[in-house]
């Protein structure tokens, strides 16, 4: 599969298949702590000059966001379509 | 377009086309503050019971993550492929 063909739904499902059982047992509140840890690492990377590390931290944040969506039964692609790709997408600063 | 066909690259490009010029002028540090505001709203939604609001906050976090990636020249789909879809995807807790 070409990387540009990777759909949001595919990646959310991939994270579900690999990790959801454990993630769901941990629960949303504790999983949010893991997510925030990755957000912190993204901040550190944004403040640095290691591009490969920055890319990795972005990937981790997306993965943990998928995890949070999985365990709260949110379809990310559908949520994005509703907010950003409908008849009235937000203008200005979103 | 079917929602399940929405690729990560397409949505990152959509956010770029609509918002990148302003986002880039704001800079990564100030944009991170906006991003964190959305993270806070996601936390609030996770703590509540309004599913439509929760979905909206997930969408906003993805959108602002795309913005951060755009203005730091990171290809999210490529970053995800490198970290999660290669020969050695992370096991366990990612």
Backbone of each chain as ProteinMPNN parsed JSONL, in Angstrom:
{"seq_chain_A": "XXXXXXXXXXXXXXXXXXXXXXXXXXXXXXXXXXXXXXXXXXXXXXXXXXXXXXXXXXXXXXXXXXXXXXXXXXXXXXXXXXXXXXXXXXXXXX", "coords_chain_A": {"N_chain_A": [[0.841, -1.2, 0.0], [0.566, 2.144, -0.892], [1.927, 4.851, 0.944], [0.54, 7.227, 0.876], [-1.971, 6.365, 0.464], [-2.95, 5.536, 2.831], [-5.639, 5.255, 4.902], [-7.526, 7.101, 7.359], [-9.35, 5.551, 8.731], [-8.302, 2.98, 8.309], [-5.884, 3.107, 9.753], [-6.791, 3.635, 12.332], [-8.155, 1.246, 12.763], [-6.05, -0.563, 12.595], [-4.597, 0.105, 14.899], [-6.506, -0.571, 16.75], [-6.683, -3.371, 16.353], [-4.16, -4.216, 17.153], [-3.792, -3.223, 19.753], [-6.139, -2.653, 21.209], [-7.495, -4.282, 23.102], [-5.946, -4.376, 25.482], [-5.763, -1.624, 25.871], [-8.424, -0.917, 26.363], [-8.974, -2.194, 28.73], [-7.377, -0.71, 30.421], [-8.676, 1.699, 30.495], [-10.249, 4.954, 29.868], [-9.388, 7.234, 31.301], [-6.846, 6.637, 32.431], [-5.56, 5.982, 30.068], [-5.553, 8.434, 28.871], [-3.546, 9.685, 30.298], [-1.251, 8.377, 29.315], [-1.448, 9.269, 26.706], [-1.05, 12.016, 27.111], [1.556, 11.97, 27.925], [2.804, 11.418, 25.535], [2.123, 13.723, 24.165], [3.657, 15.533, 25.569], [6.193, 14.636, 24.827], [6.063, 15.273, 22.155], [6.048, 18.051, 22.347], [8.625, 18.448, 23.38], [10.097, 17.538, 21.191], [9.316, 19.378, 19.241], [10.61, 21.528, 20.192], [13.188, 20.942, 19.724], [15.776, 19.896, 17.385], [15.727, 17.568, 15.965], [14.679, 15.964, 13.372], [13.796, 13.386, 12.66], [13.068, 12.347, 15.122], [11.02, 14.124, 15.736], [9.137, 13.432, 13.781], [8.563, 10.841, 14.633], [7.367, 11.336, 17.109], [5.064, 12.738, 16.354], [3.763, 10.618, 15.039], [3.331, 8.908, 17.205], [1.538, 10.403, 18.749], [-0.702, 10.454, 17.068], [-1.262, 7.718, 17.06], [-1.906, 7.208, 19.762], [-4.084, 8.861, 19.978], [-5.824, 7.535, 18.308], [-6.138, 5.247, 19.836], [-7.476, 6.319, 22.105], [-9.818, 7.09, 20.811], [-10.728, 4.602, 19.929], [-11.341, 3.257, 22.355], [-13.348, 4.785, 23.314], [-15.276, 4.509, 21.522], [-15.367, 6.091, 19.178], [-15.51, 7.055, 15.828], [-13.007, 8.153, 14.048], [-12.621, 9.109, 11.389], [-15.235, 9.571, 10.558], [-15.981, 11.504, 12.439], [-14.274, 13.578, 11.717], [-15.164, 14.084, 9.137], [-17.738, 15.037, 9.674], [-17.166, 17.433, 11.06], [-15.266, 18.882, 9.543], [-15.491, 18.441, 6.788], [-17.969, 18.871, 5.798], [-20.939, 20.677, 4.823], [-20.611, 23.08, 6.085], [-17.792, 23.876, 6.867], [-15.478, 24.913, 9.437], [-14.4, 28.294, 9.438], [-11.547, 30.543, 9.25], [-9.767, 30.361, 12.222], [-10.332, 27.698, 12.63]], "CA_chain_A": [[0.0, 0.0, 0.0], [1.25, 3.434, -0.891], [1.694, 5.55, 2.204], [-0.471, 8.265, 0.674], [-3.283, 5.722, 0.43], [-3.344, 5.114, 4.182], [-6.812, 6.0, 5.366], [-7.666, 7.283, 8.805], [-10.067, 4.368, 9.236], [-7.371, 1.842, 8.32], [-4.907, 3.202, 10.838], [-7.534, 3.454, 13.595], [-8.435, -0.19, 12.89], [-4.76, -1.213, 12.87], [-4.309, 0.319, 16.324], [-7.476, -1.393, 17.47], [-6.338, -4.798, 16.271], [-2.926, -4.51, 17.877], [-3.675, -2.731, 21.124], [-7.359, -2.18, 21.882], [-7.919, -5.085, 24.251], [-5.22, -3.86, 26.649], [-6.12, -0.219, 26.046], [-9.774, -0.814, 26.918], [-8.883, -2.597, 30.138], [-6.743, 0.392, 31.157], [-9.688, 2.738, 30.662], [-9.994, 6.217, 29.169], [-8.657, 8.214, 32.117], [-5.423, 6.262, 32.474], [-5.03, 6.064, 28.709], [-5.3, 9.855, 28.621], [-2.221, 9.997, 30.861], [-0.273, 7.928, 28.317], [-1.574, 10.194, 25.585], [-0.415, 13.282, 27.487], [3.005, 11.755, 27.928], [3.234, 11.57, 24.135], [1.997, 15.153, 23.845], [4.862, 16.148, 26.136], [7.341, 14.284, 23.982], [5.926, 16.075, 20.932], [6.505, 19.405, 22.697], [10.088, 18.391, 23.448], [10.615, 17.4, 19.822], [9.09, 20.653, 18.549], [11.592, 22.454, 20.75], [14.517, 20.486, 19.348], [16.078, 19.963, 15.957], [15.86, 16.195, 15.473], [13.485, 15.794, 12.526], [13.323, 11.998, 12.743], [12.374, 12.234, 16.404], [9.776, 14.884, 15.612], [8.211, 12.601, 13.006], [8.154, 9.725, 15.48], [6.442, 11.822, 18.147], [3.777, 12.964, 15.688], [3.14, 9.308, 14.814], [2.875, 8.391, 18.498], [0.341, 11.138, 19.165], [-1.819, 9.947, 16.253], [-1.567, 6.354, 17.509], [-2.609, 7.266, 21.053], [-5.397, 9.456, 19.731], [-6.634, 6.419, 17.789], [-6.466, 4.417, 20.994], [-8.539, 6.996, 22.865], [-11.045, 7.011, 20.004], [-11.195, 3.214, 19.944], [-11.936, 2.82, 23.628], [-14.556, 5.584, 23.565], [-16.183, 4.186, 20.412], [-15.466, 7.208, 18.231], [-14.986, 6.823, 14.477], [-12.289, 9.407, 13.772], [-12.875, 9.594, 10.02], [-16.602, 10.099, 10.54], [-15.97, 12.745, 13.224], [-13.596, 14.592, 10.892], [-16.062, 14.424, 8.03], [-18.828, 15.861, 10.211], [-16.728, 18.773, 11.479], [-14.401, 19.622, 8.602], [-15.692, 18.172, 5.366], [-19.381, 18.983, 5.482], [-21.388, 21.88, 4.124], [-20.192, 24.3, 6.79], [-16.525, 23.713, 7.584], [-15.127, 26.122, 10.177], [-13.519, 29.252, 8.771], [-10.589, 31.217, 10.127], [-8.831, 29.563, 13.016], [-10.979, 26.41, 12.904]], "C_chain_A": [[0.879, 1.254, 0.0], [0.934, 4.178, 0.4], [0.605, 6.609, 2.049], [-1.876, 7.695, 0.612], [-3.779, 5.333, 1.818], [-4.53, 5.938, 4.654], [-6.81, 6.092, 6.89], [-8.343, 6.054, 9.412], [-9.151, 3.152, 9.311], [-6.427, 1.913, 9.511], [-5.597, 3.057, 12.198], [-7.811, 1.972, 13.826], [-7.162, -0.968, 13.22], [-4.406, -1.09, 14.361], [-5.274, -0.494, 17.189], [-7.046, -2.853, 17.505], [-5.11, -5.136, 17.098], [-3.029, -4.24, 19.376], [-4.986, -2.566, 21.895], [-7.726, -2.97, 23.125], [-7.254, -4.567, 25.541], [-5.631, -2.418, 26.947], [-7.469, -0.075, 26.749], [-9.779, -1.205, 28.394], [-8.302, -1.474, 30.993], [-7.749, 1.508, 31.438], [-9.267, 4.082, 30.087], [-9.135, 7.175, 29.994], [-7.162, 7.887, 32.166], [-4.785, 6.334, 31.085], [-4.737, 7.509, 28.338], [-3.941, 10.269, 29.189], [-1.108, 9.573, 29.9], [-0.242, 8.892, 27.128], [-0.85, 11.508, 25.898], [1.106, 13.156, 27.556], [3.55, 11.941, 26.504], [3.138, 13.024, 23.673], [3.228, 15.905, 24.368], [6.092, 15.864, 25.305], [7.288, 15.038, 22.646], [6.412, 17.502, 21.19], [8.029, 19.459, 22.746], [10.693, 18.347, 22.048], [10.446, 18.696, 19.029], [10.136, 21.68, 18.979], [13.018, 22.087, 20.357], [14.767, 20.604, 17.86], [16.336, 18.581, 15.357], [14.592, 15.852, 14.686], [12.917, 14.381, 12.622], [12.556, 11.769, 14.044], [11.036, 12.966, 16.367], [8.726, 14.058, 14.875], [7.672, 11.456, 13.859], [7.143, 10.182, 16.529], [5.075, 12.175, 17.56], [3.039, 11.629, 15.498], [2.577, 8.748, 16.118], [1.601, 9.098, 18.962], [-0.874, 10.657, 18.361], [-2.24, 8.562, 16.754], [-2.354, 6.375, 18.821], [-3.959, 7.949, 20.935], [-6.347, 8.395, 19.164], [-7.061, 5.5, 18.927], [-7.591, 5.034, 21.816], [-9.865, 6.928, 22.118], [-11.606, 5.59, 20.042], [-11.926, 2.88, 21.24], [-13.113, 3.682, 24.041], [-15.533, 5.47, 22.39], [-16.445, 5.37, 19.479], [-14.794, 6.811, 16.914], [-14.326, 8.127, 14.024], [-12.618, 9.972, 12.399], [-14.268, 10.212, 9.929], [-16.679, 11.431, 11.303], [-15.354, 13.885, 12.419], [-14.493, 15.047, 9.754], [-17.169, 15.367, 8.518], [-18.372, 17.288, 10.49], [-16.072, 19.558, 10.351], [-14.727, 19.456, 7.128], [-17.157, 18.241, 4.959], [-19.699, 20.282, 4.746], [-20.864, 23.157, 4.772], [-18.903, 24.068, 7.566], [-16.167, 25.012, 8.299], [-14.176, 27.013, 9.379], [-12.465, 29.738, 9.759], [-9.722, 30.247, 10.891], [-9.433, 28.22, 13.437], [-11.958, 26.561, 14.065]], "O_chain_A": [[1.808, 1.385, 0.797], [-0.196, 4.137, 0.888], [-0.162, 6.859, 2.98], [-2.858, 8.432, 0.695], [-4.903, 4.854, 1.964], [-4.442, 7.158, 4.789], [-6.192, 5.292, 7.594], [-7.95, 5.582, 10.478], [-9.217, 2.381, 10.269], [-6.195, 0.916, 10.195], [-5.054, 2.431, 13.108], [-7.715, 1.492, 14.956], [-7.183, -1.907, 14.016], [-3.974, -2.055, 14.992], [-4.893, -1.033, 18.229], [-7.047, -3.488, 18.559], [-5.025, -6.218, 17.679], [-2.422, -4.949, 20.179], [-4.96, -2.36, 23.108], [-8.214, -2.399, 24.1], [-7.922, -4.351, 26.553], [-5.821, -2.034, 28.101], [-7.637, 0.778, 27.62], [-10.5, -0.617, 29.201], [-8.686, -1.305, 32.15], [-7.688, 2.173, 32.472], [-8.084, 4.323, 29.847], [-8.257, 7.849, 29.454], [-6.321, 8.764, 31.965], [-3.618, 6.7, 30.947], [-3.8, 7.791, 27.591], [-3.263, 11.119, 28.612], [-0.144, 10.31, 29.693], [0.816, 9.271, 26.624], [-0.128, 12.044, 25.056], [1.838, 14.106, 27.282], [4.608, 12.538, 26.3], [3.964, 13.496, 22.892], [3.765, 16.789, 23.7], [6.933, 16.74, 25.1], [8.322, 15.394, 22.08], [7.102, 18.09, 20.357], [8.647, 20.388, 22.226], [11.674, 19.032, 21.76], [11.317, 19.069, 18.244], [10.493, 22.581, 18.219], [13.951, 22.842, 20.629], [14.058, 21.323, 17.156], [17.064, 18.441, 14.374], [13.565, 15.497, 15.266], [11.7, 14.198, 12.662], [11.53, 11.089, 14.065], [10.04, 12.482, 16.905], [7.57, 13.993, 15.292], [6.483, 11.14, 13.817], [6.169, 9.479, 16.801], [4.046, 11.939, 18.193], [1.842, 11.529, 15.764], [1.484, 8.184, 16.138], [0.695, 8.464, 19.502], [-1.954, 10.476, 18.922], [-3.431, 8.271, 16.859], [-3.341, 5.656, 18.975], [-4.877, 7.655, 21.701], [-7.53, 8.367, 19.505], [-8.2, 5.036, 18.973], [-8.547, 4.35, 22.182], [-10.916, 6.73, 22.729], [-12.815, 5.397, 20.171], [-13.005, 2.289, 21.217], [-13.807, 3.363, 25.006], [-16.489, 6.238, 22.284], [-17.574, 5.617, 19.054], [-13.671, 6.306, 16.893], [-15.01, 9.085, 13.662], [-12.864, 11.17, 12.257], [-14.453, 11.251, 9.296], [-17.355, 12.365, 10.869], [-15.849, 15.013, 12.438], [-14.576, 16.235, 9.445], [-17.493, 16.358, 7.864], [-19.092, 18.243, 10.199], [-16.294, 20.762, 10.218], [-14.281, 20.254, 6.303], [-17.542, 17.733, 3.905], [-18.828, 20.895, 4.129], [-20.693, 24.18, 4.11], [-18.917, 24.062, 8.797], [-16.512, 26.095, 7.825], [-13.256, 26.523, 8.725], [-12.488, 29.392, 10.94], [-9.028, 29.416, 10.305], [-9.077, 27.676, 14.483], [-12.607, 25.591, 14.456]]}, "seq_chain_B": "XXXXXXXXXXXXXXXXXXXXXXXXXXXXXXXXXXXXXXXXXXXXXXXXXXXXXXXXXXXXXXXXXXXXXXXXXXXXXXXXXXXXXXXXXXXXXX", "coords_chain_B": {"N_chain_B": [[-16.927, 11.32, -1.855], [-16.383, 8.429, 0.008], [-16.489, 8.262, 3.534], [-14.845, 6.449, 4.779], [-12.814, 6.277, 3.011], [-11.206, 8.4, 3.359], [-8.039, 9.673, 3.351], [-5.111, 10.002, 5.421], [-3.212, 11.703, 4.366], [-4.762, 13.216, 2.592], [-6.433, 14.629, 4.347], [-4.584, 16.066, 5.857], [-3.606, 17.683, 3.825], [-5.899, 19.081, 3.137], [-6.295, 20.633, 5.442], [-3.981, 22.124, 5.289], [-4.453, 23.594, 2.904], [-6.619, 25.157, 3.628], [-5.847, 26.534, 5.945], [-3.067, 26.855, 6.346], [-1.437, 29.075, 5.711], [-2.015, 31.189, 7.521], [-1.564, 29.749, 9.86], [1.174, 29.205, 9.702], [2.31, 31.704, 9.889], [1.706, 32.274, 12.513], [3.334, 30.543, 13.884], [5.106, 27.73, 15.395], [5.216, 27.487, 18.221], [3.198, 29.176, 19.313], [1.069, 28.044, 17.977], [1.043, 25.576, 19.129], [-0.064, 26.19, 21.585], [-2.743, 26.693, 20.887], [-3.35, 24.127, 20.009], [-3.104, 22.75, 22.44], [-5.214, 23.829, 23.8], [-7.317, 22.608, 22.497], [-6.776, 19.985, 23.214], [-7.37, 20.14, 25.909], [-10.106, 20.591, 25.717], [-10.857, 18.164, 24.667], [-10.281, 16.521, 26.844], [-12.205, 17.468, 28.643], [-14.511, 16.678, 27.267], [-14.18, 13.904, 27.272], [-14.648, 13.465, 29.876], [-17.286, 13.926, 30.11], [-20.683, 13.305, 28.952], [-21.539, 13.707, 26.381], [-21.79, 12.615, 23.359], [-21.686, 13.599, 20.719], [-20.311, 15.982, 21.058], [-17.915, 14.949, 22.006], [-16.994, 13.608, 19.716], [-16.602, 15.808, 18.05], [-14.53, 17.126, 19.378], [-12.449, 15.273, 19.171], [-12.096, 15.436, 16.389], [-11.222, 18.084, 16.151], [-8.766, 17.965, 17.503], [-7.307, 16.284, 15.791], [-7.278, 17.936, 13.543], [-5.797, 20.174, 14.439], [-3.421, 18.903, 15.014], [-2.652, 18.199, 12.458], [-2.216, 20.757, 11.496], [0.01, 21.541, 13.08], [1.819, 19.672, 12.097], [1.916, 20.446, 9.413], [3.124, 23.023, 9.544], [5.561, 22.41, 10.495], [6.649, 20.922, 8.603], [6.173, 18.133, 8.438], [5.251, 14.997, 7.237], [2.51, 13.387, 7.962], [1.359, 10.847, 7.33], [3.548, 9.477, 6.277], [5.248, 9.511, 8.502], [3.768, 7.938, 10.265], [3.754, 5.536, 8.876], [6.471, 4.865, 8.978], [6.852, 4.476, 11.742], [4.81, 2.737, 12.651], [3.946, 0.924, 10.705], [5.937, -0.521, 9.586], [8.635, -2.909, 9.34], [9.188, -3.456, 11.952], [7.021, -2.894, 13.987], [6.001, -1.233, 17.005], [5.603, -3.22, 19.922], [3.322, -4.335, 22.539], [2.699, -1.691, 24.695], [2.895, 0.235, 22.707]], "CA_chain_B": [[-15.931, 10.398, -1.28], [-16.785, 7.701, 1.214], [-15.706, 8.711, 4.684], [-13.805, 5.47, 5.078], [-11.736, 6.438, 2.044], [-10.431, 9.614, 3.662], [-6.673, 9.343, 3.74], [-4.43, 10.944, 6.309], [-2.572, 12.714, 3.51], [-5.804, 14.112, 2.074], [-6.921, 15.552, 5.38], [-3.493, 16.998, 6.167], [-3.555, 18.654, 2.721], [-7.09, 19.921, 3.274], [-6.009, 21.615, 6.501], [-2.973, 23.028, 4.726], [-5.042, 24.502, 1.917], [-7.544, 26.103, 4.249], [-5.384, 27.267, 7.12], [-1.629, 26.85, 6.633], [-0.775, 30.376, 5.601], [-2.171, 31.86, 8.822], [-0.934, 28.911, 10.885], [2.623, 29.313, 9.622], [2.671, 33.023, 10.406], [1.58, 32.226, 13.964], [4.506, 29.835, 14.395], [4.836, 26.448, 16.047], [5.019, 27.6, 19.672], [1.848, 29.695, 19.568], [0.104, 27.067, 17.468], [0.963, 24.52, 20.139], [-1.024, 26.64, 22.608], [-4.075, 26.401, 20.345], [-3.478, 22.663, 20.035], [-3.329, 22.326, 23.828], [-6.579, 24.218, 24.149], [-8.177, 21.531, 21.984], [-6.539, 18.808, 24.061], [-8.158, 20.375, 27.12], [-11.526, 20.391, 25.396], [-11.026, 16.71, 24.544], [-10.338, 15.994, 28.217], [-13.534, 17.811, 29.162], [-15.501, 15.833, 26.592], [-13.993, 12.53, 27.765], [-15.185, 13.461, 31.233], [-18.718, 14.163, 30.033], [-21.453, 12.241, 28.31], [-22.078, 14.247, 25.133], [-21.024, 11.892, 22.337], [-21.457, 14.471, 19.553], [-19.23, 16.892, 21.448], [-16.677, 14.156, 22.051], [-16.559, 13.402, 18.333], [-16.116, 17.09, 17.542], [-13.234, 17.436, 19.984], [-11.466, 14.407, 18.498], [-11.83, 16.0, 15.057], [-10.419, 19.296, 16.326], [-7.386, 17.597, 17.848], [-6.655, 15.811, 14.559], [-7.061, 19.097, 12.669], [-4.674, 20.978, 14.947], [-2.206, 18.112, 14.844], [-2.297, 18.391, 11.047], [-1.636, 22.104, 11.398], [1.374, 21.494, 13.628], [2.643, 18.913, 11.143], [2.111, 21.275, 8.215], [4.049, 24.151, 9.713], [6.898, 21.883, 10.803], [7.025, 20.135, 7.423], [6.112, 16.695, 8.715], [4.248, 14.22, 6.494], [1.967, 12.496, 9.005], [1.19, 9.474, 6.838], [4.892, 8.897, 6.175], [5.732, 9.31, 9.871], [3.025, 6.792, 10.81], [4.245, 4.337, 8.191], [7.799, 4.553, 9.5], [6.825, 4.014, 13.138], [3.812, 1.712, 12.999], [3.578, -0.011, 9.644], [7.143, -1.074, 8.987], [9.011, -4.271, 9.691], [9.263, -3.64, 13.405], [6.094, -2.041, 14.72], [6.145, -1.411, 18.466], [4.712, -4.193, 20.579], [2.858, -3.95, 23.876], [2.002, -0.426, 24.885], [3.385, 1.154, 21.672]], "C_chain_B": [[-16.515, 9.72, -0.035], [-15.896, 8.118, 2.386], [-14.575, 7.73, 4.998], [-12.63, 5.544, 4.112], [-10.849, 7.631, 2.348], [-9.024, 9.24, 4.118], [-6.116, 10.42, 4.67], [-3.805, 12.063, 5.486], [-3.598, 13.708, 2.965], [-6.235, 15.117, 3.134], [-5.829, 16.541, 5.78], [-3.403, 18.085, 5.088], [-4.748, 19.611, 2.792], [-6.86, 21.023, 4.319], [-4.949, 22.616, 6.033], [-3.609, 24.058, 3.804], [-5.933, 25.553, 2.569], [-6.878, 27.033, 5.252], [-3.873, 27.512, 7.205], [-0.981, 28.227, 6.614], [-0.828, 31.125, 6.946], [-1.439, 31.082, 9.918], [0.581, 29.114, 10.9], [3.099, 30.662, 10.148], [2.643, 33.044, 11.929], [2.782, 31.547, 14.606], [4.134, 28.62, 15.228], [4.51, 26.601, 17.534], [3.609, 28.113, 19.988], [0.775, 28.724, 19.074], [-0.053, 25.914, 18.452], [-0.005, 24.912, 21.264], [-2.464, 26.402, 22.156], [-4.359, 24.904, 20.415], [-3.803, 22.192, 21.454], [-4.723, 22.718, 24.307], [-7.559, 23.132, 23.689], [-8.004, 20.244, 22.776], [-7.338, 18.929, 25.359], [-9.645, 20.143, 26.882], [-11.829, 18.899, 25.198], [-11.13, 16.068, 25.927], [-11.71, 16.257, 28.837], [-14.6, 16.898, 28.572], [-15.4, 14.38, 27.053], [-14.623, 12.375, 29.142], [-16.702, 13.642, 31.254], [-19.461, 13.021, 29.381], [-22.146, 12.726, 27.029], [-21.254, 13.669, 23.98], [-20.716, 12.776, 21.125], [-20.329, 15.455, 19.842], [-17.89, 16.163, 21.487], [-16.12, 13.956, 20.644], [-15.959, 14.679, 17.755], [-14.734, 17.409, 18.101], [-12.128, 16.539, 19.428], [-11.087, 14.994, 17.136], [-10.942, 17.235, 15.161], [-8.966, 18.963, 16.657], [-6.642, 17.094, 16.604], [-6.334, 17.001, 13.65], [-5.866, 19.929, 13.137], [-3.355, 20.215, 14.906], [-1.719, 18.203, 13.395], [-1.66, 19.759, 10.841], [-0.203, 22.125, 11.908], [2.314, 20.752, 12.677], [2.923, 19.747, 9.898], [3.19, 22.326, 8.423], [5.431, 23.702, 10.175], [7.356, 20.901, 9.723], [7.128, 18.638, 7.694], [4.953, 16.074, 7.92], [3.706, 13.158, 7.46], [1.86, 11.049, 8.542], [2.539, 8.764, 6.755], [5.454, 8.594, 7.567], [5.07, 8.083, 10.503], [3.516, 5.498, 10.186], [5.591, 3.898, 8.773], [7.717, 3.923, 10.893], [5.954, 2.777, 13.333], [3.554, 0.661, 11.93], [4.788, -0.614, 8.945], [7.392, -2.501, 9.442], [8.972, -4.523, 11.194], [8.336, -2.682, 14.133], [6.248, -2.278, 16.212], [5.144, -2.413, 19.014], [4.192, -3.587, 21.882], [2.176, -2.611, 23.892], [2.46, 0.64, 23.903], [4.732, 1.729, 22.09]], "O_chain_B": [[-17.067, 10.376, 0.849], [-14.689, 8.301, 2.226], [-13.492, 8.129, 5.426], [-11.579, 4.951, 4.354], [-9.847, 7.85, 1.667], [-8.844, 8.576, 5.138], [-6.577, 11.561, 4.698], [-3.865, 13.232, 5.867], [-3.326, 14.906, 2.889], [-6.383, 16.306, 2.854], [-6.11, 17.716, 6.016], [-3.157, 19.253, 5.39], [-4.61, 20.807, 2.535], [-7.191, 22.188, 4.097], [-5.021, 23.804, 6.346], [-3.334, 25.253, 3.912], [-5.994, 26.697, 2.117], [-7.286, 28.185, 5.401], [-3.43, 28.296, 8.045], [-0.083, 28.511, 7.407], [0.186, 31.624, 7.434], [-0.784, 31.664, 10.783], [1.197, 29.185, 11.963], [4.156, 30.758, 10.773], [3.441, 33.732, 12.566], [3.204, 31.905, 15.706], [3.005, 28.493, 15.703], [3.625, 25.917, 18.047], [2.913, 27.548, 20.832], [-0.29, 28.599, 19.678], [-1.135, 25.345, 18.593], [-0.686, 24.054, 21.826], [-3.303, 25.962, 22.943], [-5.439, 24.471, 20.817], [-4.671, 21.34, 21.647], [-5.331, 22.021, 25.119], [-8.503, 22.787, 24.4], [-8.962, 19.5, 22.985], [-7.907, 17.951, 25.846], [-10.347, 19.58, 27.721], [-12.921, 18.433, 25.522], [-11.959, 15.187, 26.153], [-12.297, 15.38, 29.471], [-15.479, 16.408, 29.281], [-16.417, 13.704, 27.206], [-15.071, 11.292, 29.519], [-17.328, 13.523, 32.307], [-18.944, 11.91, 29.268], [-23.201, 12.218, 26.648], [-20.171, 14.161, 23.665], [-19.619, 12.713, 20.57], [-19.495, 15.728, 18.979], [-16.866, 16.694, 21.057], [-14.922, 14.116, 20.413], [-14.942, 14.642, 17.063], [-13.868, 17.905, 17.38], [-10.999, 16.991, 19.236], [-9.911, 15.043, 16.775], [-10.023, 17.416, 14.362], [-8.045, 19.604, 16.15], [-5.48, 17.441, 16.392], [-5.255, 17.067, 13.06], [-5.03, 20.337, 12.332], [-2.291, 20.82, 14.776], [-0.517, 18.276, 13.142], [-0.684, 19.897, 10.103], [0.69, 22.659, 11.251], [3.46, 21.155, 12.481], [4.044, 19.75, 9.389], [4.067, 22.499, 7.577], [6.362, 24.505, 10.241], [8.317, 20.153, 9.906], [8.055, 17.971, 7.234], [3.828, 16.574, 7.94], [4.37, 12.158, 7.734], [2.226, 10.13, 9.275], [2.658, 7.594, 7.118], [6.062, 7.545, 7.782], [5.723, 7.294, 11.186], [3.678, 4.488, 10.871], [5.816, 2.715, 9.025], [8.423, 2.959, 11.188], [6.312, 1.874, 14.088], [2.995, -0.394, 12.229], [4.675, -1.153, 7.844], [6.477, -3.204, 9.872], [8.753, -5.646, 11.647], [8.793, -1.766, 14.816], [6.584, -3.382, 16.641], [3.982, -2.439, 18.609], [4.57, -2.481, 22.269], [1.187, -2.403, 23.19], [2.423, 1.828, 24.224], [5.317, 2.526, 21.356]]}, "name": "protein", "num_of_chains": 2, "seq": "XXXXXXXXXXXXXXXXXXXXXXXXXXXXXXXXXXXXXXXXXXXXXXXXXXXXXXXXXXXXXXXXXXXXXXXXXXXXXXXXXXXXXXXXXXXXXXXXXXXXXXXXXXXXXXXXXXXXXXXXXXXXXXXXXXXXXXXXXXXXXXXXXXXXXXXXXXXXXXXXXXXXXXXXXXXXXXXXXXXXXXXXXXXX"}
